[in-house]
Each structure stands twice: as C-alpha cells, then as structure tokens.
Amino acid sequence: MTECGYEIEVKLRCEDVAPLEKAGIRLEVELPRHFEDNILYDTTDHSLSRKLAILRVREARGFGVLTYKESNEQFSSESQFKKRIEIETTVGVPETLRSIFEILGFEKFFRYQKYRTVYRATVPGGERLHVMLDETAIGNFIELEGSETAIESAVKVLGVTKGDYILESYLSLQQEHCRKQGRPLEDLLYPES
C-alpha cells in the first residue's frame, strides 16, 4: 500500500491521553501500544537534510514502512502546524530494504525508538483526527494529526496555545537534548534491559 500526500500535525508534551479524555475528546484505540524502531538515511553529501527531507525505514509489529517526508517553506507557511509532503509504503522485509539503501550509498545517520499507541479521535463538535501517544527515552508526546480544522478544534478544547506546540522532529528534539547535556548527537534509544 502506498500513500502520497501530505501530513499536518503538532506534538504536545503529555504523559498520557488523560487530558484529551478530560477535555471531551473521544478516543478509540486503532493500534494498541507497540514498539517502533526507526532509522533515518541520507546521502553522503547530506542532500536530503539540506532540503529538509527525510528518508526513514520503520520497523513495527513485524513489518516495515518506508517514508519520505519533505518540508516546503511555502507549503509549510500556510499552516500554524507542521505540514509536510509525505510518501509512504509498507515493506515486507525492512532489513533487506536497509541493505539495499546501504549498497546504494545511503548512510544511516540517526536511529530512534519509541512505544506508540494510535487512537482515532473525535473532538466535541464532530471533527475527527488521529492521536498518537509516543513514549520516548526523552519523554512522552502526543501527536495530533489530521486536517487543520480538526487539530484547531482539538487544541482549543485542550486549552493549549501556540507556545505549547512542538513542531520539531524527534531528531531535532534529541539534538537539543544532547546539546543541553554537552554531548554530540546520539541515537534516541531505550537503554538495554
């Protein structure tokens, strides 16, 4: 299955989904809590990073997803939320795809792990969107994804402001986390058990 289009989303720091339920947002589990392992790739000359694009291979629930995302300043400036071109397809054997990328000269440059629960959500008034609870080693986040109108309705009932919005990727959040600790960028991984 291949999906081409764009995504509109915003992250919020949030330990769990209780504040959404308290605000009257109805949640229905679409995908139960599961582990995701993500690897970002770029060319040796960092051409993807220079154009604010990512190439990601995600492994979760026994299969993979290949994703290409690209920011476009004009496209993004239309939204108060994060808005990017997104092309995505499922992959049967992610390990094989990773091997192909490496043979073609793409380099792994960042790996991040999280536990994710995906919800279908209905905001009071009937707007529908997806809510993802992401548990990472640097904290928990809620991602609201859907139409501008649905996200606007959700943040309004939640009582959050633009100052609460997180438009950065997990890569950017980890870069900032490492910088504050005086360390170079490290992968965002769970400690070995």
N, C-alpha and C positions, 0 to 999 in steps of 0.2 A: 504494500500500500504506500503510495507516495502522496504527500500533501504539499502543495505550493501555495504561498500566500504571504500573509504577514501575521505577526502576533502583536497584541497590545497587552501590556502587563505592568504591574507595580508590585514591589516587595514591601513588606512591613515587618519590623521585628515583632515577634509574637511567640510566646512559648507553646501555645496550643490554639485550638479553634474555639475555645470557650467564649472569648469576646465577640466572635461573629454570631454565635448562637444567642448570646445575651442581647445583641443588637437586633435580633429578629431575622437574621439570615438563616434560611432553612438549608441544611446540609444533608446530602445523601452520599455515602461512600461509593465512589466509582471504581477506584483501585485501592485495595487495602494497603496498609503500611508495607513497604518493600525497600530493599537495598538497591541503590544505583551507584555504578562505578562509571565515571566519565573521563574521557581523555580528549584533550584538545590538541589539534595538529596545526602546523603552519609550514610554509616553505622555508628553505634555508635563508632566504633574504627577507623573511617576515612580511611578504606581500599581503597576506590576509590581515595581519594585525594593522598594517598601515592603512588599509581601507575599512577598518573597524568591522572585520568579518571574523567568524569562527567556523571551524570545521570540527565537529565533535562526533565521537563514537561513544554511545552509551550502552552499557550492558545492565539489564534488569530483568528479573523474572524469567530467566532462561533464554532471552533473545536480545537482539541489539537494535539500536536505532541510529541511523546516520542523519546528522543535521547540519545544514549550512544556514547561518544567520548573517545578515549584513545590515548595518546601520546606514542610513542615508540622511544627511543633515536636513534636507528639505522635507523629506518624508517624516522624519522624527520631529521636526519643529511644528508639525501640525497637531501634535498631541502633548498633553501635560504628563503623559505616562510614557513608558518605554515602548517604542513602536519600531519593529524591525521586519525586514523581509525574512521569511523562513521557508526553507525547503527541507522536507523530512521524509525518510522512507525506512521501513523496517528491514532488518538484516538478519539472515538466518544464523550466521556464524561470525560474530563480531571479531573474534581472534583472527580469522582469515582476512577480513577487511583491514584490520590493523597491520597485518603483514604486507598486504598489497600497498598500503599508504607508505610504509617504510621503504619498500622496494622502489616506489616511485619518487622517493626523495623527500617526502613529508617527514617532519620531525615532531615527536611528542614534546610539548613544552609545558603542559600543565595537566594535572590529574586531580579530580575532586570526587569525594564520595558523600553520599547523603542517604538518609532514610526519607522516603516520600510517601505521603498519603494524598490521594487525589479525590476531591469531592465535586459533585455537581451542586451548585448553589442557586437558590432563588432569593433575591433581595425583596423586602417588602415593596409592593408595587408591581411585582412580577418579572423584573429583569433577571436574566439567567447568566451565569458565568461559571468558570472553573476556579476552584480554590485548591491550592496545593500547600500542604504543610510540609516544609523541608526541615529536617533535623540535621544540622551540620556540626562539625567539631568547633566552629566559632559561634554557635548559637542557632536558635530556631527562627525560621522566617515563614511568613505566609505570602504566597504569590497569588494575586488576583489576576485572572486572565479572561478576557472577553472583549466585548465592544466597549467603546469609550463610555457610552451611556450606562452600561451595566456596572463598570468599575466606578464611575462617578457616583452612582446610587449606593454602591457598597461602602465607599469611603465616607460618604455623607452620613449614613446610618451608624457607621463605626465611630464617627466624630473625630476622624484623623484629618490632618491638614497636609499641605504640600511639603511642609517641613519634616513630616514623618515618612514621606515617600523615599524608597530606596530604588534608584534606577540603575544601580551598578550591578554588574555580573558577579558571580561567585569568585571569578578570577580577580576582579578589582577589589572585592571585599577582602580576599585573602592577601592581596598585595598590600593593602592598607594595614591589615592586622600584623603582617610581618614587619612592615616599616616601623610601626609603633614599638615593636619589640627589638628593633635594631638588627633584624635578620634579613637576608636576601629572601626572595620569594621561595616558598616551599609548597609542595603539593598539600592540598587540603584533605587529609586522610584521617580516618579513625585510628587511634593507637592500636597496635597489635594486641589481641587478647592473650 
